[in-house]
Amino acid sequence: MKALQVAKYEMKLLFRSWGVRVFAVLGLVLIGVLAVGIGTPVVRKPYFFFALSGSLPLNSIKLFNVFQGIIAAFLATEFFKRDRGHDTNEVAFVRSFSNLEYVVGKVLGILGVFFLLNLGVMVLTFIVHFFFSGSVFALGPYLIYPLLYSLPTVLFMVG
């Protein structure tokens, strides 16, 4: 239970970081433009972009994996510097918890941030695909692709 408190605090700290904010907004905007460009019938595109119902969410999640790599690289350089330089953990250290609970909480916090960003990407792609696209819609890829593509990438980068 204490690991969840550390995770909650870590998520708040990550969302306050300007690097995470900038790359998250940049990624969401770029993926939105990509989804509109591929998903809408404005521009002529290859057949495979609209023939398969999962091509739009697949392209969106693959592109966002690149942005996750950039965000994770930024977090790796800032992770220890933030803890030592700003004494941000002094608030959490008031409570007693083990090293395992602390590390699990940090990892859960990072996974929570990436989960929310992936959810935002999938919702944005869902809106474009469902309302504006001429291709067939299927809900399955929106549930499967984050688990198959994004979760292993995040676990590898956090590790």
BAKEKOL-50673 format. One line per field, with one value per residue: residue number from 1; chain; z, y negated, x negated of N, C-alpha, C, O in turn. Coordinates in nm, 4 decimals, padded with zeros to 6 digits. Layout:
num c(NUM	...)
cadena c(A	...)
n.pz c(Z	...)
n.py c(Y	...)
n.px c(X	...)
ca.pz c(Z	...)
ca.py c(Y	...)
ca.px c(X	...)
c.pz c(Z	...)
c.py c(Y	...)
c.px c(X	...)
o.pz c(Z	...)
o.py c(Y	...)
o.px c(X	...)
//
This chain:
num c(1	2	3	4	5	6	7	8	9	10	11	12	13	14	15	16	17	18	19	20	21	22	23	24	25	26	27	28	29	30	31	32	33	34	35	36	37	38	39	40	41	42	43	44	45	46	47	48	49	50	51	52	53	54	55	56	57	58	59	60	61	62	63	64	65	66	67	68	69	70	71	72	73	74	75	76	77	78	79	80	81	82	83	84	85	86	87	88	89	90	91	92	93	94	95	96	97	98	99	100	101	102	103	104	105	106	107	108	109	110	111	112	113	114	115	116	117	118	119	120	121	122	123	124	125	126	127	128	129	130	131	132	133	134	135	136	137	138	139	140	141	142	143	144	145	146	147	148	149	150	151	152	153	154	155	156	157	158	159)
cadena c(A	A	A	A	A	A	A	A	A	A	A	A	A	A	A	A	A	A	A	A	A	A	A	A	A	A	A	A	A	A	A	A	A	A	A	A	A	A	A	A	A	A	A	A	A	A	A	A	A	A	A	A	A	A	A	A	A	A	A	A	A	A	A	A	A	A	A	A	A	A	A	A	A	A	A	A	A	A	A	A	A	A	A	A	A	A	A	A	A	A	A	A	A	A	A	A	A	A	A	A	A	A	A	A	A	A	A	A	A	A	A	A	A	A	A	A	A	A	A	A	A	A	A	A	A	A	A	A	A	A	A	A	A	A	A	A	A	A	A	A	A	A	A	A	A	A	A	A	A	A	A	A	A	A	A	A	A	A	A)
n.pz c(00.0000	00.0650	-00.1475	-00.3458	-00.2630	-00.2991	-00.5748	-00.6588	-00.5801	-00.7369	-00.9934	-00.9874	-00.9681	-01.2119	-01.3998	-01.3493	-01.4541	-01.7018	-01.9299	-01.9713	-02.0111	-02.2458	-02.4420	-02.4332	-02.5147	-02.7665	-02.8867	-02.8786	-03.0417	-03.2868	-03.3408	-03.3567	-03.5887	-03.7703	-03.7484	-03.8451	-04.1023	-04.2113	-04.1485	-04.2440	-04.5427	-04.6977	-04.8290	-05.0889	-05.0266	-04.9703	-05.0210	-04.8033	-04.5763	-04.5223	-04.5607	-04.3657	-04.0455	-03.8207	-03.8860	-03.8493	-03.5574	-03.5096	-03.6461	-03.5027	-03.2382	-03.2779	-03.3606	-03.1304	-02.9573	-03.0281	-02.9271	-02.6599	-02.6086	-02.6289	-02.4186	-02.2062	-02.2156	-02.1468	-01.8887	-01.7639	-01.7431	-01.5794	-01.3501	-01.1114	-01.0653	-01.0080	-00.7700	-00.5924	-00.6191	-00.5746	-00.3447	-00.3451	-00.2408	00.0294	00.1465	00.1091	00.2559	00.5180	00.6008	00.6947	00.4939	00.3022	00.0995	-00.1231	-00.1492	-00.2095	-00.4572	-00.6163	-00.6070	-00.7420	-00.9995	-01.0622	-01.0669	-01.2910	-01.4884	-01.4681	-01.5640	-01.8314	-01.9095	-01.8956	-02.0953	-02.3182	-02.3199	-02.3835	-02.6466	-02.7721	-02.7385	-02.8857	-03.1419	-03.1691	-03.1817	-03.4235	-03.5990	-03.5604	-03.6083	-03.8341	-04.0268	-04.3250	-04.3161	-04.2041	-03.8742	-03.5786	-03.2478	-03.1132	-03.1879	-03.0523	-02.7916	-02.7783	-02.9025	-02.7360	-02.5282	-02.6602	-02.8027	-02.6730	-02.3891	-02.3546	-02.4528	-02.2736	-02.0329	-02.0904	-02.1211	-01.8695	-01.7095)
n.py c(00.1191	-00.1194	-00.1518	-00.2378	-00.4959	-00.6151	-00.5830	-00.7477	-00.9990	-01.0088	-01.0128	-01.2626	-01.4272	-01.3681	-01.4623	-01.7292	-01.7936	-01.9723	-01.8654	-01.6196	-01.7139	-01.8718	-01.6860	-01.5033	-01.6551	-01.7342	-01.4818	-01.3933	-01.5867	-01.5477	-01.2818	-01.3139	-01.4717	-01.2881	-01.0838	-01.2146	-01.2716	-01.0140	-00.8797	-01.0211	-01.0804	-01.2800	-01.2980	-01.1066	-00.7778	-00.4846	-00.1556	00.0242	-00.1317	-00.1885	00.0491	00.2470	00.2813	00.2298	00.0738	-00.2050	-00.2474	-00.0923	-00.2253	-00.4638	-00.3829	-00.2756	-00.5005	-00.6522	-00.4978	-00.5668	-00.8275	-00.7638	-00.6473	-00.8720	-01.0294	-00.8559	-00.8461	-01.1085	-01.1087	-00.9268	-01.0630	-01.2676	-01.1539	-01.0714	-01.3095	-01.4851	-01.3757	-01.4051	-01.6721	-01.8512	-01.7685	-01.6257	-01.3989	-01.4150	-01.4627	-01.2217	-01.0531	-01.0862	-00.9033	-00.5590	-00.3092	-00.0232	00.0427	00.1900	00.1300	-00.1388	-00.1397	00.0127	-00.1540	-00.3804	-00.2710	-00.1937	-00.4461	-00.5646	-00.3856	-00.4371	-00.7013	-00.6674	-00.4928	-00.6599	-00.8440	-00.6736	-00.5999	-00.8458	-00.8764	-00.6592	-00.7251	-00.9621	-00.8660	-00.6851	-00.8581	-00.9960	-00.7779	-00.6534	-00.8564	-01.0120	-00.8650	-00.6640	-00.3994	-00.0563	00.0028	00.1445	00.2555	00.4172	00.3886	00.1506	00.2243	00.4333	00.3565	00.1566	00.3269	00.5190	00.3757	00.1315	00.1724	00.3714	00.2127	-00.0043	00.1312	00.2328	-00.0047	-00.1251	00.0593)
n.px c(-00.0819	-00.2005	-00.3672	-00.1978	-00.1428	-00.3928	-00.4058	-00.1952	-00.2914	-00.5209	-00.4092	-00.2852	-00.5115	-00.6355	-00.4497	-00.4738	-00.7151	-00.8871	-01.0058	-00.8741	-00.6170	-00.6463	-00.7390	-00.5275	-00.3019	-00.3931	-00.4173	-00.1477	-00.0249	-00.1591	-00.0884	00.1859	00.2046	00.0986	00.2928	00.5195	00.4293	00.3866	00.6230	00.8487	01.0411	00.9166	00.6698	00.5237	00.4264	00.2186	00.3630	00.3503	00.3667	00.6326	00.7630	00.7250	00.8623	00.7139	00.4942	00.4653	00.4656	00.2374	00.0278	00.0328	-00.0352	-00.2870	-00.4330	-00.4078	-00.5571	-00.8149	-00.8230	-00.7899	-01.0341	-01.2004	-01.1008	-01.1552	-01.4350	-01.4904	-01.3853	-01.5547	-01.7965	-01.7210	-01.6255	-01.7802	-01.9115	-01.7055	-01.6049	-01.8215	-01.9083	-01.6920	-01.5770	-01.3336	-01.2278	-01.2086	-00.9638	-00.8315	-00.9943	-00.9269	-00.7426	-00.7653	-00.9014	-00.9995	-01.2937	-01.2200	-00.9448	-00.9695	-01.1113	-00.9388	-00.7168	-00.8193	-00.8588	-00.5949	-00.4780	-00.6026	-00.5163	-00.2433	-00.2250	-00.3061	-00.1029	00.1231	00.0549	00.0490	00.3167	00.4313	00.3339	00.4574	00.7289	00.7442	00.6792	00.8882	01.1117	01.0663	01.0634	01.3156	01.5099	01.4323	01.3006	01.2974	01.2581	01.3016	01.4157	01.2844	01.2860	01.1055	00.8189	00.7575	00.7550	00.5721	00.3239	00.1902	00.1094	-00.0481	-00.2448	-00.3176	-00.3419	-00.5578	-00.7670	-00.7749	-00.8290	-01.0827	-01.2282	-01.1987	-01.3210)
ca.pz c(00.0000	00.0669	-00.2823	-00.4222	-00.2252	-00.3690	-00.7164	-00.6764	-00.5687	-00.8541	-01.1085	-00.9763	-01.0012	-01.3547	-01.4746	-01.3278	-01.5272	-01.8303	-02.0376	-01.9956	-02.0678	-02.3834	-02.5309	-02.4365	-02.6004	-02.9029	-02.9367	-02.9027	-03.1576	-03.4068	-03.3659	-03.4032	-03.7294	-03.8448	-03.7514	-03.9364	-04.2379	-04.2589	-04.1244	-04.3172	-04.6886	-04.7612	-04.9155	-05.1412	-04.9562	-05.0131	-04.9870	-04.6733	-04.4657	-04.4882	-04.5813	-04.2380	-03.9417	-03.7154	-03.9345	-03.7892	-03.4217	-03.5130	-03.6811	-03.3920	-03.1225	-03.3146	-03.3559	-02.9914	-02.8954	-03.0493	-02.8294	-02.5283	-02.5962	-02.6027	-02.2831	-02.1119	-02.2122	-02.0691	-01.7489	-01.7098	-01.7068	-01.4764	-01.2380	-00.9903	-01.0450	-00.9433	-00.6325	-00.5088	-00.6274	-00.5242	-00.2222	-00.3656	-00.1692	00.1733	00.1888	00.1140	00.3546	00.6510	00.6319	00.6860	00.3944	00.2667	-00.0303	-00.2253	-00.1682	-00.2734	-00.5975	-00.6829	-00.6214	-00.8494	-01.1270	-01.0855	-01.1036	-01.4303	-01.5713	-01.4671	-01.6540	-01.9687	-01.9350	-01.9247	-02.2266	-02.4181	-02.3221	-02.4602	-02.7886	-02.8226	-02.7449	-02.9993	-03.2630	-03.1725	-03.2263	-03.5668	-03.6717	-03.5501	-03.6599	-03.9564	-04.1208	-04.4105	-04.3037	-04.1127	-03.7352	-03.4890	-03.1150	-03.0680	-03.1948	-02.9531	-02.6626	-02.7882	-02.9420	-02.6229	-02.4522	-02.7394	-02.8514	-02.5825	-02.2570	-02.3539	-02.4735	-02.1482	-01.9343	-02.1275	-02.0959	-01.7266	-01.6504)
ca.py c(00.0000	-00.2354	-00.1671	-00.3174	-00.6361	-00.6593	-00.5909	-00.8675	-01.1145	-01.0064	-01.0583	-01.4080	-01.4887	-01.3541	-01.5526	-01.8664	-01.8108	-02.0369	-01.7754	-01.5246	-01.7899	-01.9136	-01.5707	-01.4440	-01.7381	-01.7225	-01.3499	-01.3883	-01.6701	-01.4815	-01.1641	-01.3642	-01.5104	-01.1632	-01.0142	-01.2876	-01.2543	-00.8774	-00.8321	-01.0903	-01.0627	-01.4053	-01.2727	-00.9696	-00.7033	-00.3433	-00.0740	00.0914	-00.2227	-00.1845	00.1829	00.3176	00.1993	00.1996	00.0043	-00.3382	-00.2398	-00.0363	-00.3328	-00.5596	-00.3295	-00.2620	-00.6327	-00.6960	-00.4255	-00.6489	-00.9360	-00.7060	-00.6333	-01.0047	-01.0672	-00.7699	-00.8911	-01.2316	-01.0730	-00.8578	-01.1622	-01.3573	-01.0764	-01.0845	-01.4512	-01.5453	-01.3267	-01.4591	-01.8166	-01.9300	-01.7053	-01.6034	-01.2793	-01.4396	-01.4507	-01.0791	-00.9835	-01.1033	-00.7744	-00.4480	-00.2061	00.0495	00.0083	00.2550	00.0503	-00.2645	-00.1151	00.0543	-00.2749	-00.4621	-00.2050	-00.2057	-00.5850	-00.5843	-00.3090	-00.5080	-00.8163	-00.6176	-00.4382	-00.7718	-00.8980	-00.5779	-00.6125	-00.9671	-00.8478	-00.5687	-00.7988	-01.0535	-00.7855	-00.6317	-00.9634	-01.0175	-00.6563	-00.6243	-00.9612	-01.0789	-00.7742	-00.5842	-00.2583	00.0265	-00.0152	00.2599	00.2150	00.5070	00.3328	00.0451	00.2894	00.5262	00.2939	00.1026	00.4367	00.5896	00.2896	00.0260	00.2239	00.4220	00.1016	-00.0780	00.2157	00.2383	-00.1340	-00.1506	00.1520)
ca.px c(00.0000	-00.2898	-00.4214	-00.1013	-00.1617	-00.5131	-00.3700	-00.1122	-00.3801	-00.6087	-00.3306	-00.2705	-00.6397	-00.6622	-00.3627	-00.5206	-00.8398	-00.8655	-01.0458	-00.7653	-00.5052	-00.6751	-00.7412	-00.3937	-00.2170	-00.4458	-00.3792	-00.0032	00.0070	-00.2096	-00.0063	00.3154	00.1890	00.0834	00.4217	00.6073	00.3768	00.4071	00.7587	00.9546	01.0286	00.8760	00.5550	00.5185	00.3233	00.2147	00.4786	00.3372	00.3985	00.7743	00.8174	00.7228	00.9238	00.6170	00.3754	00.4545	00.4116	00.1025	-00.0651	00.0292	-00.1063	-00.4284	-00.4938	-00.4171	-00.6688	-00.9342	-00.8171	-00.8139	-01.1789	-01.2573	-01.0612	-01.2282	-01.5739	-01.4917	-01.3618	-01.6717	-01.8976	-01.6693	-01.5724	-01.8608	-01.9423	-01.5894	-01.5956	-01.9289	-01.9233	-01.5794	-01.5267	-01.1908	-01.1823	-01.2034	-00.8251	-00.7976	-01.0769	-00.8697	-00.6800	-00.8588	-00.8749	-01.1212	-01.3517	-01.1390	-00.8234	-01.0104	-01.1447	-00.8150	-00.6363	-00.8768	-00.8293	-00.4506	-00.4512	-00.6436	-00.4227	-00.1154	-00.2345	-00.3047	00.0302	00.2134	00.0193	00.0979	00.4617	00.4595	00.3085	00.5609	00.8556	00.7334	00.6879	01.0250	01.2033	01.0454	01.1002	01.4583	01.5968	01.3901	01.2350	01.3828	01.2206	01.3795	01.3747	01.2854	01.2401	00.9993	00.6831	00.7381	00.7311	00.4594	00.1976	00.1118	00.0493	-00.1481	-00.3515	-00.3611	-00.3813	-00.6951	-00.8611	-00.7860	-00.8975	-01.2237	-01.2904	-01.2016	-01.4174)
c.pz c(00.0000	-00.0692	-00.3695	-00.3874	-00.2931	-00.5175	-00.7460	-00.6733	-00.6893	-00.9787	-01.1051	-01.0141	-01.1509	-01.4378	-01.4535	-01.4036	-01.6653	-01.9464	-02.0723	-02.0586	-02.2143	-02.4781	-02.5397	-02.5281	-02.7457	-02.9642	-02.9675	-03.0241	-03.2863	-03.4410	-03.4102	-03.5495	-03.8168	-03.8576	-03.8457	-04.0803	-04.2944	-04.2529	-04.2060	-04.4672	-04.7626	-04.8644	-04.9639	-05.0769	-05.0034	-04.9550	-04.8470	-04.5557	-04.4282	-04.5082	-04.4499	-04.1291	-03.8324	-03.7616	-03.8715	-03.6434	-03.4168	-03.5455	-03.5683	-03.2750	-03.1536	-03.3109	-03.2124	-02.9154	-02.9140	-02.9478	-02.6868	-02.5048	-02.5658	-02.4605	-02.1803	-02.1039	-02.1317	-01.9208	-01.6861	-01.6682	-01.5909	-01.3453	-01.1093	-00.9604	-00.9713	-00.7970	-00.5420	-00.5043	-00.5618	-00.3941	-00.2308	-00.2875	-00.0195	00.2273	00.2033	00.2230	00.4975	00.6955	00.6193	00.5811	00.3562	00.1309	-00.1446	-00.2532	-00.2400	-00.4227	-00.6752	-00.7030	-00.7319	-00.9861	-01.1592	-01.1248	-01.2477	-01.5241	-01.5781	-01.5609	-01.7987	-02.0048	-01.9698	-02.0603	-02.3380	-02.4304	-02.4016	-02.6096	-02.8463	-02.8325	-02.8641	-03.1309	-03.2801	-03.2265	-03.3759	-03.6463	-03.6728	-03.6216	-03.7981	-04.0630	-04.2044	-04.3999	-04.2006	-03.9712	-03.6595	-03.3561	-03.0662	-03.0754	-03.0914	-02.8142	-02.6644	-02.8142	-02.8273	-02.5399	-02.5291	-02.7785	-02.7448	-02.4481	-02.2583	-02.3723	-02.3433	-02.0425	-01.9646	-02.0925	-01.9461	-01.6568	-01.6602)
c.py c(-00.1258	-00.2597	-00.2499	-00.4654	-00.6939	-00.6753	-00.7162	-00.9938	-01.1234	-01.0533	-01.2093	-01.4791	-01.4810	-01.4465	-01.6993	-01.8960	-01.8695	-01.9472	-01.6769	-01.5964	-01.8219	-01.7944	-01.5033	-01.5243	-01.7304	-01.5884	-01.3407	-01.4713	-01.6021	-01.3578	-01.2044	-01.4040	-01.3858	-01.0903	-01.0838	-01.2681	-01.1163	-00.8379	-00.8979	-01.0745	-01.1900	-01.3808	-01.1280	-00.8984	-00.5583	-00.2635	-00.0152	-00.0015	-00.2179	-00.0471	00.2611	00.2265	00.1603	00.1213	-00.1338	-00.3321	-00.1814	-00.1429	-00.4343	-00.5082	-00.3096	-00.3972	-00.6810	-00.6198	-00.5001	-00.7632	-00.8847	-00.6866	-00.7658	-01.0487	-00.9854	-00.8087	-01.0198	-01.2018	-01.0069	-00.9566	-01.2493	-01.2858	-01.0993	-01.2300	-01.5204	-01.5041	-01.3902	-01.6113	-01.8964	-01.8769	-01.6801	-01.4838	-01.2998	-01.4264	-01.3031	-01.0064	-01.0031	-00.9731	-00.6640	-00.3481	-00.1433	00.0011	00.0690	00.1753	-00.0812	-00.2438	-00.0724	-00.0663	-00.3652	-00.4025	-00.2155	-00.3482	-00.6138	-00.5092	-00.3759	-00.6273	-00.7702	-00.5551	-00.5510	-00.8346	-00.8044	-00.5833	-00.7360	-00.9463	-00.7607	-00.6381	-00.8942	-00.9783	-00.7267	-00.7349	-00.9865	-00.8967	-00.6346	-00.7285	-01.0129	-00.9869	-00.6993	-00.4363	-00.1877	00.0093	00.1164	00.2153	00.2960	00.4497	00.2246	00.1027	00.3745	00.4538	00.2264	00.2116	00.5044	00.5030	00.1951	00.0779	00.2852	00.3124	00.0249	00.0033	00.2256	00.1067	-00.1648	-00.0625	00.1013)
c.px c(-00.0865	-00.3526	-00.3268	-00.1104	-00.2855	-00.4838	-00.2877	-00.1979	-00.4733	-00.5346	-00.3106	-00.3989	-00.6685	-00.5743	-00.4002	-00.6491	-00.8121	-00.9045	-00.9374	-00.6474	-00.5271	-00.6707	-00.6046	-00.3017	-00.2626	-00.4070	-00.2312	00.0368	-00.0381	-00.1267	00.1344	00.3109	00.1760	00.2171	00.5188	00.5608	00.4019	00.5541	00.8666	00.9342	00.9880	00.7662	00.5608	00.4002	00.3239	00.3318	00.4692	00.3659	00.5464	00.8374	00.8244	00.7769	00.8245	00.4962	00.3577	00.4074	00.2703	-00.0006	-00.0774	-00.0535	-00.2540	-00.4987	-00.5067	-00.5253	-00.7998	-00.9375	-00.8351	-00.9627	-01.2466	-01.2254	-01.1387	-01.3754	-01.5868	-01.4741	-01.4835	-01.7801	-01.8523	-01.6355	-01.6518	-01.8952	-01.8283	-01.5807	-01.7004	-01.9287	-01.8130	-01.5225	-01.3768	-01.1393	-01.1738	-01.0614	-00.7872	-00.8742	-01.0275	-00.8037	-00.7850	-00.8113	-01.0078	-01.1726	-01.2711	-01.0120	-00.8554	-01.0360	-01.0204	-00.7235	-00.6870	-00.8431	-00.6808	-00.4118	-00.4867	-00.5512	-00.2861	-00.1148	-00.2287	-00.1703	00.1272	00.1825	00.0655	00.2495	00.5029	00.4398	00.4187	00.6968	00.8551	00.7466	00.8276	01.1230	01.1899	01.0947	01.2520	01.5448	01.5591	01.3321	01.3373	01.3530	01.3077	01.3254	01.3850	01.2253	01.1203	00.8582	00.6560	00.7115	00.6040	00.3268	00.1223	00.0453	-00.0631	-00.2667	-00.4057	-00.4113	-00.5214	-00.7996	-00.8828	-00.8598	-01.0468	-01.2930	-01.2993	-01.3051	-01.5574)
o.pz c(-00.0588	-00.1033	-00.4572	-00.4732	-00.3392	-00.5800	-00.8474	-00.7543	-00.7384	-01.0608	-01.2084	-01.0844	-01.2097	-01.5366	-01.5332	-01.4160	-01.7370	-02.0520	-02.1900	-02.1506	-02.2972	-02.5828	-02.6454	-02.6105	-02.8368	-03.0808	-03.0709	-03.1011	-03.3843	-03.5581	-03.4925	-03.6256	-03.9245	-03.9651	-03.9186	-04.1703	-04.4122	-04.3426	-04.2347	-04.5131	-04.8798	-04.9741	-04.8887	-05.0727	-05.0687	-04.8534	-04.7781	-04.4445	-04.3124	-04.4756	-04.4265	-04.1216	-03.7583	-03.6836	-03.8434	-03.6078	-03.3291	-03.4804	-03.5417	-03.2186	-03.0650	-03.2632	-03.1769	-02.8183	-02.8264	-02.8895	-02.6021	-02.3938	-02.4859	-02.3897	-02.0787	-01.9959	-02.0572	-01.8367	-01.5684	-01.5679	-01.5135	-01.2417	-01.0088	-00.8443	-00.8836	-00.7101	-00.4276	-00.3984	-00.4996	-00.3391	-00.1371	-00.2699	00.0522	00.3411	00.2984	00.2775	00.5896	00.8131	00.5427	00.5804	00.3751	00.0583	-00.2500	-00.3692	-00.3217	-00.5054	-00.7880	-00.8074	-00.8078	-01.0777	-01.2735	-01.2069	-01.3191	-01.6280	-01.6820	-01.6297	-01.8795	-02.1200	-02.0640	-02.1324	-02.4408	-02.5404	-02.4786	-02.6901	-02.9565	-02.9262	-02.9353	-03.2211	-03.3915	-03.3088	-03.4470	-03.7493	-03.7765	-03.6881	-03.8732	-04.1781	-04.1602	-04.4679	-04.1212	-03.9506	-03.6745	-03.3537	-02.9853	-02.9782	-03.0474	-02.7294	-02.5624	-02.7521	-02.8214	-02.4867	-02.4695	-02.7865	-02.7294	-02.3987	-02.1689	-02.3140	-02.3074	-01.9705	-01.8724	-02.0400	-01.9011	-01.5592	-01.6150)
o.py c(-00.2272	-00.3728	-00.3237	-00.5509	-00.8080	-00.7702	-00.7825	-01.0845	-01.2328	-01.1258	-01.2759	-01.5801	-01.5762	-01.5033	-01.7847	-02.0121	-01.8219	-01.9530	-01.6525	-01.5437	-01.8021	-01.8006	-01.4509	-01.4664	-01.7211	-01.5824	-01.2864	-01.4302	-01.5990	-01.3325	-01.1360	-01.3735	-01.3785	-01.0407	-01.0175	-01.2502	-01.1022	-00.7700	-00.8347	-01.0571	-01.2058	-01.4365	-01.0381	-00.9509	-00.5142	-00.3007	-00.0054	00.0467	-00.2413	-00.0287	00.3338	00.1088	00.0653	00.1030	-00.1744	-00.4061	-00.2173	-00.1506	-00.4849	-00.5827	-00.3251	-00.4070	-00.7441	-00.6722	-00.4973	-00.7921	-00.9552	-00.7072	-00.7712	-01.0993	-01.0391	-00.8046	-01.0377	-01.2626	-01.0285	-00.9350	-01.2989	-01.3501	-01.1423	-01.2692	-01.6037	-01.5867	-01.4251	-01.6715	-01.9993	-01.9351	-01.7088	-01.4692	-01.2078	-01.3838	-01.2647	-00.9077	-00.9419	-00.9371	-00.6755	-00.3079	-00.2023	-00.0712	00.0074	00.1555	-00.1286	-00.3213	-00.1169	-00.0779	-00.4210	-00.4747	-00.2438	-00.3679	-00.6795	-00.5621	-00.3722	-00.6522	-00.8269	-00.5637	-00.5381	-00.8743	-00.8502	-00.5725	-00.7313	-00.9933	-00.7858	-00.6120	-00.9054	-01.0226	-00.7192	-00.7019	-00.9956	-00.9123	-00.6009	-00.6930	-01.0543	-01.0278	-00.6744	-00.3556	-00.2509	00.0020	00.1904	00.1450	00.2467	00.4606	00.2087	00.0363	00.3861	00.4881	00.2379	00.1910	00.5435	00.5530	00.1814	00.0310	00.2535	00.3187	-00.0068	-00.0503	00.2265	00.1072	-00.2244	-00.1030	00.1680)
o.px c(-00.0490	-00.3872	-00.3716	-00.0880	-00.2838	-00.5311	-00.3092	-00.1790	-00.5015	-00.5909	-00.3183	-00.3959	-00.7198	-00.6208	-00.3612	-00.6879	-00.7241	-00.8413	-00.9108	-00.5848	-00.4384	-00.6062	-00.5696	-00.2309	-00.1804	-00.3681	-00.1925	00.1236	00.0363	-00.0984	00.1952	00.4027	00.2353	00.2509	00.5926	00.6429	00.4349	00.6040	00.9683	00.8213	01.0222	00.7697	00.5984	00.2889	00.4185	00.3904	00.5708	00.3875	00.5811	00.9546	00.9210	00.7414	00.8500	00.4027	00.2449	00.3157	00.1918	-00.1048	-00.1864	-00.1336	-00.3380	-00.6118	-00.6062	-00.5801	-00.8862	-01.0420	-00.8900	-01.0117	-01.3401	-01.3125	-01.1829	-01.4343	-01.6831	-01.5403	-01.5124	-01.8483	-01.9342	-01.6189	-01.5953	-01.9068	-01.8510	-01.5527	-01.6711	-01.9468	-01.8394	-01.4290	-01.3022	-01.0183	-01.1344	-01.0416	-00.7191	-00.8247	-01.0815	-00.8083	-00.8807	-00.6950	-01.1142	-01.1042	-01.2555	-00.9758	-00.7765	-00.9879	-00.9996	-00.6594	-00.6078	-00.8036	-00.6448	-00.3223	-00.4109	-00.5116	-00.2202	-00.0158	-00.1552	-00.1280	00.2054	00.2740	00.1155	00.3037	00.5989	00.5202	00.4675	00.7723	00.9550	00.8177	00.8794	01.2084	01.2900	01.1602	01.3091	01.6421	01.6474	01.3165	01.4495	01.4163	01.3774	01.2043	01.4822	01.1243	01.0417	00.7835	00.5422	00.6519	00.5360	00.2261	-00.0001	-00.0638	-00.1635	-00.3789	-00.5271	-00.5138	-00.5999	-00.9079	-00.9962	-00.9440	-01.1284	-01.4043	-01.3972	-01.3682	-01.6505)
//
